[in-house]
């Protein structure tokens, strides 16, 4: 159908990664985050990804150790949470996730759509066509890779975009 899939409205973070607390109100259109290294820019993207997909947005292992949701809790805190409010097709959606553990709630205009990892994952995919692989490919691409692609020829950009969106499997079928 094209157009905007969802419009982010509010992100609330509590004891998640580098944030003790944060309330971020998104503007209409594009939003940009600027800052020096280690100032929390990646934690914002991680919070959005965690709200949408839970710990599946992160690699299963980092430096050989399994990634667990308690690794996402801010140092010194017992529990963390993320709340993402967004709009799609005139409806307001709210996703709440807590860590550690796998507590999640997904609602639309106040009506619960899911309260388990599986039901929320299926609802996010069914309603918006979003999955954790696509999100990770788009939002966690290396800056140098993106810069190289922007400076490349149109055919290379097309191949990059197709791969990013998961269309590369079609070439294998031909």
Secondary structure, 3 states (H helix, E strand, C coil): CCCCCCEEEEEEEEEECCEEEEEEECCCCCCCCCCCCCCCHHHHHHHHHHHHHHHHHCCCEECCEECCHHHHECCCCCCEEEEEEEEECCEEEEEEEEECCCCEEEEECCEEEECCHHHHHHHHHHHHCCCHHHHHHHHCCCHHHHHHHHCCCHHHHHHHHHHHCCCHHHHHHC
